[in-house]
Amino acid sequence: MTRLPAGPLRGAVLFVLIVVNTLAHGLPLLALALVKLALPLPGWRRGLSRALTWLAESWIAANTALLRGLDRIEWRVTGLEGLDRGGWYLVVANHRSWVDILALQAVLNRRVPFLKFFIKRQLRWVPLLGLAWWALDMPFMQRYSREELERRPELRGVDLETTRRACERFRQQPTSVINFVEGTRFSEDKRRRGGSPYAHLLSPRAGGIAFVLGAMGPILHELLDVTVAYPAGGGGFWDLCCGRIRTIVVDVRRRPLEAWLSAGDYAADEAFRRRFQAWLAAIWAEKDARLAAILQAP
């Protein structure tokens, strides 16, 4: 594929092609989602789920082909050996740019099960997107705020149990769940204001990942610790389309998910909470050192 010079022209061409690709895959996906909604038969729904996942993975593959064809990006990817599309993974990554999810999709697509996000239960009613998320078997979570739990202590633990029951179907269906535990994109200003002890990362938010493991811990078998970096400079989606992002580094490390991680009560058990936070902090310290080596390399 002919590569256009970096700049707004390339950005416009690539953006239009991605929009066309999204419509070409999104319209059939929504049509199949309506069929799945209308046919509450388990066998039919399983078959439709496979077709919907194929469409989503095909959309990602086409986007990746466009990026690789039109952009002169140097991809440095390590750690993909031994990954299994039939596995059950929790994917944890740092968050440096809006491009992160595209990079992760490009690298992990069809190497692990289709990446799923935990989505707040209320968002299932968002027009079109809510239907698409439901049809792609995104796990919806029920969370009560701290204020609600203080007013109604009898609700404590109900949100986790509701989410756990909703995730039971993943026992028979290979699954990858992704979580950006920093909660927001990295910036030096956010790092300073948040008092992060890391040079290249924000402090991880352990509560969200503890909730995921509490709901799905016995189902998920392995942690994929992913580090994403842009040594030659990052940017947003438009910068990617315009060819201003020159290098993308994705490093994948596999870690076991020990049974204790899903056996405690993060909200109520202070000793468990400290142990969980220390476990995540150790992973984050290693990731910070890895990022320092990547970003300082020639």
C-alpha positions as CSV (number, residue, x, y, z in Angstrom):
1,M,0.0,0.0,0.0
2,T,1.3,3.4,-1.0
3,R,2.4,5.5,2.1
4,L,1.4,9.2,2.0
5,P,3.8,11.7,3.6
6,A,3.0,12.5,7.3
7,G,0.6,15.3,7.7
8,P,-3.1,16.3,7.6
9,L,-3.7,14.7,4.2
10,R,-2.6,11.3,5.4
11,G,-4.7,11.9,8.6
12,A,-7.8,12.7,6.6
13,V,-7.4,9.7,4.3
14,L,-6.8,7.3,7.1
15,F,-9.6,8.7,9.2
16,V,-12.1,8.3,6.3
17,L,-10.9,4.7,5.7
18,I,-11.3,3.8,9.4
19,V,-14.9,5.4,9.4
20,V,-15.7,3.3,6.3
21,N,-14.4,0.2,7.9
22,T,-16.4,0.9,11.1
23,L,-19.6,1.3,9.1
24,A,-18.9,-1.8,7.1
25,H,-18.5,-3.9,10.3
26,G,-20.7,-1.9,12.6
27,L,-24.0,-2.1,10.7
28,P,-23.9,-5.9,10.3
29,L,-22.9,-6.1,14.0
30,L,-25.9,-4.1,15.1
31,A,-28.2,-6.2,12.8
32,L,-27.0,-9.4,14.4
33,A,-27.2,-7.9,17.8
34,L,-31.0,-7.2,17.2
35,V,-31.4,-10.8,16.1
36,K,-29.7,-12.0,19.2
37,L,-31.9,-9.8,21.3
38,A,-35.0,-11.1,19.6
39,L,-34.1,-14.8,19.9
40,P,-33.6,-15.7,23.6
41,L,-32.5,-19.3,22.7
42,P,-29.2,-20.3,24.3
43,G,-27.9,-22.2,21.3
44,W,-28.8,-19.5,18.8
45,R,-27.3,-16.8,21.1
46,R,-24.0,-18.8,21.4
47,G,-23.8,-19.0,17.6
48,L,-24.6,-15.4,17.2
49,S,-22.0,-14.4,19.8
50,R,-19.3,-16.2,17.8
51,A,-20.4,-14.3,14.7
52,L,-20.4,-11.0,16.5
53,T,-17.0,-11.6,17.9
54,W,-15.7,-12.5,14.4
55,L,-17.0,-9.2,13.1
56,A,-15.4,-7.3,15.9
57,E,-12.0,-9.0,15.4
58,S,-12.3,-8.5,11.6
59,W,-12.9,-4.7,12.3
60,I,-9.7,-4.6,14.4
61,A,-7.7,-6.6,11.9
62,A,-8.8,-4.2,9.1
63,N,-7.9,-1.1,11.2
64,T,-4.5,-2.6,12.0
65,A,-3.9,-3.3,8.3
66,L,-4.8,0.3,7.5
67,L,-2.4,1.6,10.1
68,R,0.5,-0.7,9.0
69,G,-0.2,0.1,5.3
70,L,-0.4,3.9,5.5
71,D,1.8,4.7,8.6
72,R,5.5,4.2,8.9
73,I,5.2,3.0,12.5
74,E,8.0,1.0,14.1
75,W,6.3,-1.7,16.2
76,R,8.4,-3.2,19.0
77,V,6.4,-6.0,20.5
78,T,7.6,-8.6,22.9
79,G,6.1,-11.4,25.0
80,L,3.5,-12.8,22.7
81,E,4.9,-16.3,22.8
82,G,2.5,-18.9,24.3
83,L,-0.6,-16.8,24.3
84,D,-3.7,-18.8,23.7
85,R,-7.1,-17.9,22.1
86,G,-8.6,-20.5,24.3
87,G,-7.3,-19.0,27.6
88,W,-8.8,-16.8,30.3
89,Y,-6.9,-13.6,30.9
90,L,-6.9,-10.5,33.0
91,V,-5.1,-7.8,31.0
92,V,-3.6,-4.9,33.0
93,A,-1.9,-2.0,31.2
94,N,-0.6,1.5,31.9
95,H,-2.4,4.3,30.1
96,R,-0.3,6.9,28.3
97,S,-2.4,7.9,25.2
98,W,-5.8,7.5,23.5
99,V,-3.9,5.3,21.1
100,D,-3.3,2.6,23.8
101,I,-6.4,0.7,23.1
102,L,-5.8,0.6,19.3
103,A,-2.2,-0.6,20.0
104,L,-3.4,-3.3,22.4
105,Q,-6.1,-4.4,20.0
106,A,-3.6,-4.6,17.1
107,V,-1.1,-6.6,19.1
108,L,-3.5,-9.0,21.0
109,N,-6.2,-9.4,18.4
110,R,-6.8,-13.2,17.6
111,R,-3.9,-14.1,20.0
112,V,-6.1,-14.0,23.0
113,P,-9.9,-14.0,23.3
114,F,-11.6,-10.7,22.2
115,L,-10.8,-8.0,24.8
116,K,-13.7,-7.1,27.0
117,F,-14.2,-4.1,29.4
118,F,-16.2,-4.1,32.6
119,I,-19.0,-1.6,31.9
120,K,-21.3,0.1,34.4
121,R,-24.7,-1.5,34.3
122,Q,-26.4,1.8,33.7
123,L,-24.6,2.2,30.4
124,R,-26.3,-0.7,28.8
125,W,-29.1,1.7,28.0
126,V,-26.9,4.0,25.8
127,P,-28.4,4.0,22.3
128,L,-26.7,1.6,19.9
129,L,-23.5,1.3,22.0
130,G,-25.3,-0.4,24.8
131,L,-26.8,-2.9,22.5
132,A,-23.4,-3.6,20.9
133,W,-21.7,-4.0,24.3
134,W,-24.4,-6.4,25.4
135,A,-24.2,-8.4,22.1
136,L,-20.4,-8.7,22.4
137,D,-20.9,-10.1,25.9
138,M,-19.1,-7.2,27.7
139,P,-19.4,-7.9,31.4
140,F,-21.8,-5.3,33.0
141,M,-21.1,-4.5,36.7
142,Q,-23.4,-3.4,39.4
143,R,-21.6,-1.0,41.8
144,Y,-23.1,0.9,44.8
145,S,-21.4,4.1,45.9
146,R,-19.9,4.4,49.4
147,E,-22.7,6.8,50.3
148,E,-25.4,4.3,49.3
149,L,-23.6,1.6,51.3
150,E,-23.5,3.8,54.4
151,R,-27.2,4.5,54.1
152,R,-28.1,0.9,53.4
153,P,-25.5,-1.5,54.9
154,E,-27.6,-4.5,53.8
155,L,-26.4,-3.8,50.2
156,R,-22.8,-4.5,51.1
157,G,-21.6,-7.3,48.9
158,V,-24.8,-7.4,46.8
159,D,-23.1,-5.6,43.9
160,L,-20.2,-8.1,43.8
161,E,-22.5,-11.1,44.0
162,T,-24.8,-9.7,41.2
163,T,-21.8,-9.1,38.9
164,R,-20.4,-12.6,39.8
165,R,-23.6,-14.2,38.7
166,A,-23.6,-12.2,35.5
167,C,-20.1,-13.5,34.7
168,E,-20.8,-17.2,35.3
169,R,-21.3,-17.7,31.5
170,F,-17.6,-16.9,31.0
171,R,-16.7,-20.3,32.7
172,Q,-17.5,-22.0,29.4
173,Q,-16.3,-19.2,27.1
174,P,-12.6,-18.1,26.9
175,T,-12.4,-14.5,28.0
176,S,-10.0,-11.6,28.2
177,V,-10.9,-8.7,30.5
178,I,-8.8,-5.5,30.3
179,N,-8.3,-2.9,33.0
180,F,-6.4,0.4,32.9
181,V,-5.7,0.6,36.6
182,E,-4.4,4.1,36.6
183,G,-7.9,5.3,35.8
184,T,-6.8,8.1,33.5
185,R,-4.0,8.9,31.0
186,F,-0.6,9.7,32.3
187,S,0.8,13.2,32.4
188,E,3.6,14.7,34.5
189,D,1.2,17.2,36.0
190,K,-1.2,14.4,37.1
191,R,1.8,12.4,38.5
192,R,2.9,15.4,40.7
193,R,-0.6,16.3,41.8
194,G,-1.4,12.7,42.7
195,G,1.8,12.2,44.6
196,S,2.8,9.1,42.6
197,P,5.9,7.4,43.8
198,Y,6.7,6.3,40.3
199,A,8.7,8.3,37.7
200,H,6.6,7.2,34.6
201,L,3.3,6.0,36.0
202,L,0.3,7.2,38.1
203,S,-0.5,5.3,41.3
204,P,-2.6,2.3,40.5
205,R,-6.2,2.1,41.8
206,A,-6.4,-1.3,43.4
207,G,-10.2,-1.2,44.1
208,G,-11.3,-1.7,40.5
209,I,-9.0,-4.6,39.8
210,A,-9.9,-6.1,43.2
211,F,-13.6,-5.9,42.1
212,V,-12.9,-7.6,38.8
213,L,-11.0,-10.4,40.5
214,G,-13.6,-10.7,43.2
215,A,-16.3,-11.3,40.5
216,M,-14.2,-13.3,38.0
217,G,-11.1,-14.5,39.9
218,P,-12.0,-18.3,39.8
219,I,-12.7,-17.9,36.0
220,L,-9.5,-15.9,35.0
221,H,-6.3,-18.0,34.9
222,E,-3.5,-15.6,34.2
223,L,-2.5,-12.0,34.4
224,L,-1.1,-10.3,31.3
225,D,1.0,-7.3,32.5
226,V,1.2,-5.0,29.5
227,T,3.5,-2.0,29.2
228,V,2.8,0.5,26.4
229,A,5.3,3.2,25.5
230,Y,5.9,5.8,22.7
231,P,9.7,6.5,22.9
232,A,9.7,8.9,19.9
233,G,6.7,10.8,21.3
234,G,3.0,10.0,21.7
235,G,-0.2,11.8,21.0
236,G,-3.9,11.2,20.2
237,F,-5.8,9.4,17.5
238,W,-5.4,12.3,15.1
239,D,-1.6,12.3,15.6
240,L,-1.6,8.6,14.8
241,C,-3.6,9.1,11.6
242,C,-1.3,11.9,10.6
243,G,1.8,9.8,11.0
244,R,3.3,11.7,13.9
245,I,3.6,8.7,16.2
246,R,6.8,7.0,15.0
247,T,7.4,4.1,17.4
248,I,5.0,2.0,19.5
249,V,6.4,-0.4,22.1
250,V,4.2,-3.1,23.6
251,D,5.8,-5.4,26.2
252,V,3.7,-8.3,27.6
253,R,4.6,-10.2,30.8
254,R,2.6,-13.3,31.9
255,R,1.9,-13.7,35.7
256,P,0.0,-16.3,37.6
257,L,-3.2,-15.2,39.3
258,E,-2.9,-16.8,42.7
259,A,-6.1,-18.0,44.5
260,W,-5.8,-15.5,47.4
261,L,-6.3,-12.6,45.1
262,S,-10.0,-13.4,44.6
263,A,-10.6,-14.9,48.1
264,G,-10.7,-11.8,50.2
265,D,-13.1,-8.9,50.8
266,Y,-11.3,-5.8,49.6
267,A,-13.8,-3.4,51.0
268,A,-14.2,-4.8,54.5
269,D,-10.9,-6.7,55.2
270,E,-8.1,-4.2,55.9
271,A,-5.4,-6.8,56.1
272,F,-6.4,-8.2,52.7
273,R,-6.7,-4.7,51.2
274,R,-3.1,-3.9,52.3
275,R,-1.8,-7.2,50.9
276,F,-3.6,-6.6,47.6
277,Q,-2.3,-3.1,47.3
278,A,1.3,-4.3,48.1
279,W,0.9,-7.0,45.3
280,L,-0.2,-4.4,42.8
281,A,2.5,-1.9,43.9
282,A,5.2,-4.4,43.3
283,I,4.0,-5.0,39.7
284,W,3.8,-1.2,39.2
285,A,7.3,-0.7,40.5
286,E,8.6,-3.3,37.9
287,K,6.6,-1.6,35.2
288,D,8.0,1.8,36.1
289,A,11.6,0.4,35.8
290,R,10.7,-1.2,32.5
291,L,9.3,2.1,31.2
292,A,12.4,4.0,32.3
293,A,14.5,1.5,30.3
294,I,12.3,1.8,27.2
295,L,12.1,5.6,27.2
296,Q,15.8,6.2,27.9
297,A,17.0,3.7,25.3
298,P,18.6,5.3,22.1
